[in-house]
Amino acid sequence: MEVKIVAFGIAADILKTRETTLAVEENSTVADLKKQLCASYPDFSRLASLSLAIGQEYREDDYAILPNQEVVIIPPVAGG
């Protein structure tokens, strides 16, 4: 199935785009997508954290992704 990926900050730099689509297995979870992103783009595995938002909410690793959902990659944020 296809999901739309939207990336910000360093995540967009890693993907070399702000928006793309990605083919994932049916019944994939957030954890599965994170693994796929790290396998396809090894720089993701170097980040301190990687959160995904689906349906405008942060989702836990066991959340099942539905076809045609938009996934927003939220990279770590530094502040001061």
ChimeraX attribute file (.defattr): number of C-alpha atoms within 10 A of each C-alpha:
attribute: neighborCount
match mode: 1-to-1
recipient: residues
	/A:1	15
	/A:2	15
	/A:3	17
	/A:4	16
	/A:5	20
	/A:6	20
	/A:7	22
	/A:8	16
	/A:9	13
	/A:10	17
	/A:11	22
	/A:12	18
	/A:13	12
	/A:14	15
	/A:15	19
	/A:16	11
	/A:17	13
	/A:18	16
	/A:19	15
	/A:20	13
	/A:21	14
	/A:22	13
	/A:23	12
	/A:24	16
	/A:25	12
	/A:26	12
	/A:27	12
	/A:28	16
	/A:29	19
	/A:30	20
	/A:31	16
	/A:32	18
	/A:33	20
	/A:34	18
	/A:35	15
	/A:36	15
	/A:37	16
	/A:38	15
	/A:39	12
	/A:40	11
	/A:41	13
	/A:42	13
	/A:43	15
	/A:44	20
	/A:45	14
	/A:46	9
	/A:47	13
	/A:48	9
	/A:49	11
	/A:50	14
	/A:51	15
	/A:52	22
	/A:53	16
	/A:54	17
	/A:55	10
	/A:56	10
	/A:57	10
	/A:58	15
	/A:59	18
	/A:60	13
	/A:61	14
	/A:62	11
	/A:63	15
	/A:64	16
	/A:65	22
	/A:66	15
	/A:67	16
	/A:68	11
	/A:69	14
	/A:70	19
	/A:71	25
	/A:72	22
	/A:73	22
	/A:74	19
	/A:75	19
	/A:76	14
	/A:77	9
	/A:78	5
	/A:79	4
	/A:80	2
